[in-house]
Amino acid sequence: MYPRLTNYKNMKLQIFTLFLALIIFTGCDETAILNPTATLTDLDFEPDDWTSATHSKSADPDFDEVFDNSAVKRIDIVISDENWQAMLDDMTQLYGSFGSSNSGRPGGGAGGGGLVEVSEDPIFVPADIFYNDIQWYKVGVRFKGNSSLQSSWSSGILKLSFKLDFDEFEDDYPQIDNQRFYGFKKLSLKNNYLDQSFLREKVTAEIFKDAGLAVSHTAFYEVYVNNGEGPEYFGLYTMVEEVDDTVIETQFSSDEGNLYKPEDTGATFANGTFNESDFTKKTNEGEADWTDIKNLFTVLHDQTRLTNPELWRTSLDAIFDTEVFLEYLAVNTIAQNWDTYGRMTHNYFLYNNPDNGKLTWIPWDNNEALQEGNMGGSPNLNFSDVSSSSWPLIGYLYADDVYKAKYDTYVRETREGAFEPLSIQAKYSEYATLVMPYATAEQSGYSFLSYSGQFQSAISTLNNHANSRASAVDNYLN
C-alpha cells in the first residue's frame, strides 16, 4: 500500500515536481504514479456508442435530459473488482476501517466520535457509466464529500456520494478525448446524507433558483453499482451540476473569471485570516493571483465602515456583489441552511463575474438545509446569534442601515415568492410522490432510513417547517 501525504500544504509543489521528474526520467505512466492503485485495462477498445449529442464536447449541455424534474432516472456504474477494491482500500487508509464508528450511527467517526482531518480527496479510478442503454467509457469515478463521507463510511453505510469526471482518463485512453455526458464534463451524485426526506438538496437549490440566484441544477437518480457481481442498488441519489463546469459556463456570460471554493479559517473573512490555501482556485489555477480576494478583505475591514459608511459601501459594491449576497443571505436564513457561512467555513463558491468584475456568491451543498441544524443551529433572522468579528460579511453588512434595509426587502420578497409556504408544500408533495418508491426500496447498509415510515414522517416535518418559517419571517418583519 502506498503511503498517503499528510497535511503539509507547503510541500505540495516540491512533491508535484518530484512526480514530474519521475515521469520524465523513468518513463513511468503518469496515472500509475499519481494514482498508483488505479488499474488501466482494455486500452484498445472502440467507443461504439459515441455520438456527438451524447458524448462530444461540441454538444451544448442538455439540461432537459440530465436534470429532468419529472422523473427518477437510472444510472449504472460498472467498475472492475480490482478498481472497486482500490477505492475501498483508499478509503480505509484515509478514514479507517469501514463501519469503525463506536456509536454505530452516522457521525461517530474514527477515534470514538471525532472526524479525521485529511488533505486529499479519494482516488479516481476508471469505470464505465450506463444510462438509457448507452455506454460512457473509462469515466473517472471517486467517492466525494467531507464529514458526510467519512461519517457514512465509519457508520458502515456504503451509500457514499460519487464524483464523475468524464474525461479524467483521456490521456490514458485517447478514444475518450473530451468525453462528455450530454455536454457535461463533471457531475456529482450526492447521497442525501442524513436526509430521510431525500428532498433537501433539490428543493433548497430550487428555492435559490426561484429567487433568481445562480445555483446548480439537480435531479433524482437511482444508482446501481456493478463491480463484477451484477448491479447492486446503492439507493436514491441527487445528481448535482458542478459549479466549476456548467454553472459558470451557462449562468454567466463568461466562464473565464476566477472561481474560488473557500474552506477553513480564511473562509470566514475575519480580519487577518486571509490565506491563499483557504481559497482554492477552480479556474485559472495556473495564475497565482488572489488580488480580488485580498481586495475584499481590505475593503471589508477598512475603517471607513465606521467613519464614512457611504464611501465604504461604494468601495465594497465595486468589488463584491452585495445585492446578490444579501438576497442569498435572506433566502439562506429563511430556509435555515446552517451548514455554510455564518456557522461553517465551507459550502459556497465565489466567482469573479467578468461582466462587472465583482465577486459573486454561489451556494453549494444543501443537503442539511430546511431545519434548525447543528453547531448552534441556523442563525436568527436578525443575526443576534452571529459574531460580527467572526463572520463579518454578515455582521458588518447587517449593522449598516442601508444594507439592512435591502436585506429586509429580500426577506419579504422571499417570504412572498421563493419560500411561500403553500408553493413549497406543493413542491414537497410533488417530489415526495415521485421518489417514494425509490426511497423506500433502499436496503439496510445503503440507506439513512431505519424503516420506510421515516420517509413520510420526514415529509411532514418539512411541511411543518415551511409554516414555522413563514411565521418567523412575519414576526421578524413586524
Secondary structure, DSSP 8 states (H G I E B T S, - for coil): ------S-GGGHHHHHHHHHHHHHHH---HHHHHSTT-----TT---TT--HHHH-TTS---HHHHS-TT--EEEEEE--HHHHHHHHHHHHHHH-STT--SSSSTT--TTTT-----SS----EEEEEEETTEEEEEEEEEE--SHHHHHHHHTT-----EEEETTTTTTT-GGGTT--BTTBSEEEEE--TT-TTS-HHHHHHHHHHHTT-----EEEEEEEEESSS--EEEEEEEEEE-IIIIIHHHHSS-S-S-EEEE-SGGGG--TT---GGGEEESSSTT----HHHHHHHHHHT-THHHH-HHHHHHHHHHHB-HHHHHHHHHHHHHHT--SSTTT-S-SEEEEEETTTTEEEEEE---TT-SS--STT-S--TT-TTS-TTTSHHHHHHHHSHHHHHHHHHHHHHHHHTTT-HHHHHHHHHHHHHHHHHHHTT--TTS-S-SSTHHHHHHHHHHHHHHHHHHHHHHHHH-
